[in-house]
């Protein structure tokens, strides 16, 4: 099994208020190294984190080629019509270097503390799908849009000229997975689930069936993995924990595992993350960008 698209590689950036210099420096290094994407997390209820879309604007301005994504956009605190204007604006400014990562979950009590109405899990999923429909309607030009949904309403709003950016959904439940298949360009499995996990094996058929129900080709919905774990120059004795979860390894072990993920499991992208509050070490970033990623690209190209 192989992916039909270019495989992307990236890093997740630091987002602490005290980490701004590191965030921008690492974004530039990733751009110069030829990585494909950088991501920032979205937690507007935490004062010690910089706002995700403010940070993304600075990151895109500090780079020239790399794509930026918020993974995952806190939808309930960012009304869909304004979110549409934000992402199309960033797309226009950056030359299309934006991905919209979005989900229906998040930290419920913290979100409610922002003054956002509490929604049931089912309502969150309906709001997610409605938001995606509206974001797509409000991009790419065309006639004014009037939309009277359950959660969002606009009247005679002219779409932005910028095209809709790729939309990646983070979802784990069956209803969210179905929305992913119907509406998204990519899926990010939750909880750092990897290509060998039962979660991915059980989820992907739901996405594929939902995509087919809309007349879409299921392979048009990429699987994007957030990956984490040790990254050493030499092989490590263990690369998976007792539950079978990937915990990292040496460069050659990463290369073998990610190549397998692409060629046998159809992985379309990998974004290397560190734990919130931590910083990506320069050694780790260099090993990822200059040794692991080029070797995986070469291995894929040879098949």
N, C-alpha and C positions, 0 to 999 in steps of 0.2 A: 504494500500500500504506500503510495507516495502522494505528496501534495501537488496541486496543480499550479501553485503560485510560488513566487520567490519566498524563500524562508528568511524571516527577519530575526535580527538579534538586537538586544538592547539591555539597558540597565534601568533600575529604579533609583531615582535621585533622592537625596536627603531633603526633608521639608521642615526641619526645625528652624525656628527663628534664629537660633545661634549657629545654624549650619548653612546660611545663605551663600557664603563665599565658597564652601565646599560644593554646594549644589551647582553653582554656575561654573566652577572650575571643572567639575566632573562632566557636566554637559558639554563643555568645549572639548575636553579630552575624548569623550565618546564620539563627538562629531568628527574630530580630526582622525580618529582611528577607523572611521568608516562604518561605525555601527549604524543601525537603521532607526532605532527608536529610543527615546528616553521617556520615562513616566514619572509622574508625581501623584501622591495620594491626596485624597480630599476629605479633610476632617475639620469643617469650619467651626465646630463647637469647641475646639481646643485652641486656647490663646497662644500656646507655645509652638503652634504650627503656622507656617505662612499659608495664606489663601492659595488654593491650588491653581485657580485660573490666573490670578495675579502672577504667581510664580511661573506658570507656563508661558505667559507673555514675555517675561524677562528671558527665560530659557530660549525661546524661539528667536528673540532678538540677539542673543549672544552666540547663536550658531548659524550655519549656512545651509546645511544639507539634511540634517537629522530630523526625523518626525517626532513631535511631542504628543503625549497623551496624558489625560487625567484618568487614573485607574484606581478606584472607580469614582465617577462623578456622583456626588451625593444628590440624587435627583430631587428628593423631597424638599430640599432647601434651595433648589435652583429651578424656578418655574420654567417649564419647557419652552415657552416663547422667548424668554430671555436667554435661555441656554442656546437656543438656535441662533440668536443674534451673536452670542459670544463666540461660538465655534466657527460660524461663517466669517465673523470679523477676523479671528485669528488665522483662518485659512487664507483670507484675502491678503493679510499683511505678510504672512510667511511664505506665500507661494504654494499653498496646499499642504503644508507639512503638519497636519493635525489629524489625530484620531480621536473620536468621541468614545470613551469608555464609560459605560453606564450600568447601573444596577438598581434593584428594587429594595435591597437590604440596607444594612448599616446599623449603627448603634441607636436603637429606637428612643431610649430615654434622653440621650444627648440631643438627638434631632428635635424631639418635642420641646426641649428646653430653649430652642431657637425661636419658638413661637409657631412652629409648623404643626398643623392638625395631625392628630394620631390617626393612622390608617391601619386597617386589618391587613394581614399578610396577602389575602386575596385582592384587596383594593390596591395594594402596592404594585402587584403584578399588572393589574389593569391600567394603573397610572403609567407604569413603565411602557407598556405597548402603545398607549395613547401618546405619550411623549415622543416616542420614536416616529410615529406617523406624522406628528406635527413638525418635528425637526426636519424630516424629509420634505414636507410640504413647504416649509419656509426657507428652502435653499434651492439653488439651481435656477433661479429666475422664474418667470411665468406670471400668470394672472394673480390678482389679489386673493388671499385665502380667508375664508370664513369657516371657522371650526367651532362647533358647539358640542364639546365632549362632556364626559362625566366629571373630569378633573380640570380641563383646560378649555378656555374659550378665547377666540380672537375674532375680530370683525374687520374684513376688508384690509388685511395686512399684506403688504407687498413682500414677496419672498426676496431674500438676498440673492445677488448674482452668483456668489460663490457656490460651487457644488457641495452636496452633502458629503461630509468627511466619512471615511469608513467608520462603522459603528460596531464596537465590541461590547458584548454583554457578559457580565459576571453573574452566573446563575447556578443554582444547585438543585432546586426543587423541580418537579415535573412541569408545573405551569410556567415557570420562568424559562425552562429549557425549551418549551414549545414556542414561547415568544421569540426566543433566540432563533429557532429554526424558521419562523415566519418572517422575522424582521431584520435580523442582524447580519453583519458581514463576518463576525468572528465571535468565538466563545472562549471565555477564560474560566477554567474550572476553579471552584472555590477551594480554600484551605490548602493551597499549594499541592493539590492532587496532581499526580504525574501520569504519564502515558501508560504505565503498567497498573494503575490503580483500578479497583473495582468501581469506584465512582465514575471514572471516565468511561469505562467499558459499559456501564449501565446507562449513562447519560447520553452518550453520542447517538444511539438509535432513536431516542425521543426527538432530538434535534433534527436528525435526518428525516424522520417521518413527517414532522411538522413542516420542514422545508418543502418536501415533495408535495404535501397537501396544498401548497400555494403555487405549485408549478415551478418551483425553484430546483436547481441542481444542489443536492446536499453538500457537494464538494465546494460550493461557493461560500459555505460557512466554515471559516478557518478555525482551528483550535490553537489558541495562544496560551503558552504556559508561563506563569510566573515560577521561577526556579530559585532555590536558595540552597545553602549548605556550604561546606568547606570547599575551598579551591586551593589545592597545593600543587607545587611543581612536580612532586614525586607521587606515585600511587599510594593510596591508603588502604589499610587492611579491610575496612568495611565501607561500603557505599550505600547500604540500606539498613534501616533499623529493624527491630524485631517484628514490626508490623508491615515491613516491606516498603516503607517510604524512603525515597531518595534523600540522602543526607550529604551528598557531595563526595569528592574524591580528588585524585590527582588529575593533571591535565589530560593524560591519555584516557583515563576513565570517564571524564566528562565528554571527551570527543566521541568515544565509543557509544556512550549512552545516548547522547543527543542525536548522533547519526542514526542509531536504531529508532529513536523516537520519530524521526522524519521519514525514514525509508519503510518502516514496518507499521507505524501507527499514524502516519499522516500529519504529524505536528507541523505547524506553519510558522511559529514564532516562539522565541524564548526571551524572557526578560529577567535578568539576574537581579535579585533583591537582597537587601540586608534587613534585619529586624528594625522596626520603627525606633528612632532615636540613635541607632548606630550609624556609622559612616563607612562607606566603601573604602577599604584601604587601597593605597596606590598599587601595591603589589597585586592584590586581587583584581583590580580593574585592568591592570596590564596583562595579567595571565588570561583573563576573560577576553579582552578585546584583541590582543595580539597573538595569542596562542590557541585558545579553545575555538573561538569563532572562525578564524581563517582555516583551521584544520577541518572543522565540520563542513564549512562551505566547500572545501576541496573534495572531501569524501563524498558529499552529495553530488557534486558535479561529475565525479567519475562513475556514477551509477547510471 
